[in-house]
Amino acid sequence: MRSTLRLLVLFAFVVLLAPAAHAARTILVYGDSLSAGFGIRQDAAWPALLQQRLAERRLDYSVVNASISGETSSGGKSRIAAALARHQPAVVVVALGANDGLRGLPLAGMRENLAGIVAAAKKAKARVLLVGMRLPPNYGAYADEFAQSFRTLAKQERTPLVPFLLDGIADQPALFQPDALHPTAAAQPRLLDNVWEGLAPLLK
């Protein structure tokens, strides 16, 4: 009788723990309109395609897209603590800074904000991938410093870097919406490939 009772207790214990044991780890995509899927269906945006790829490769991760159109590095820094507490991610993809650059905001401030986001994610025991951006050449020396900011930060924080989210499509007008800023649905697989190159090693 006692052995049967012990088996029942053990079975109940295993059943209660099973959901937590098999819960998918979270990848938090933390960006702006380029990751939020501005102007296209949400299921066509690269974070949604990332979820599909993870499922196809049987990688036990779920994607939470916390990107907000128009977000700056300052806005991202102000809400990172709440996002980390809510989603408890295993991996954070930081894809912010484009709006800082387009608005000509001080780059020292951008670097400080991004460093704060990376530090918060690391403190929460998440692995971090930094996604870089570039500006059009007409921004002059500011554009050069902007691009260098991501490389400097990645080296400083010892964080993997995707050099340029729009690599392979930035020079193809047909892959942009009429505003010439936001990629079309057809461009999203390439964005995913760019991110995947840096992300895949973090999932092993």
Secondary structure as UniProt FT lines:
FT   HELIX           2..21
FT   STRAND          25..31
FT   HELIX           33..36
FT   TURN            37..39
FT   HELIX           42..44
FT   HELIX           46..56
FT   TURN            57..58
FT   STRAND          61..65
FT   TURN            69..70
FT   HELIX           73..87
FT   STRAND          91..95
FT   HELIX           98..102
FT   TURN            103..104
FT   HELIX           107..123
FT   TURN            124..125
FT   STRAND          127..131
FT   HELIX           137..139
FT   HELIX           141..157
FT   STRAND          161..162
FT   TURN            165..171
FT   HELIX           173..175
FT   TURN            178..179
FT   HELIX           185..187
FT   HELIX           188..199
FT   HELIX           200..203
//
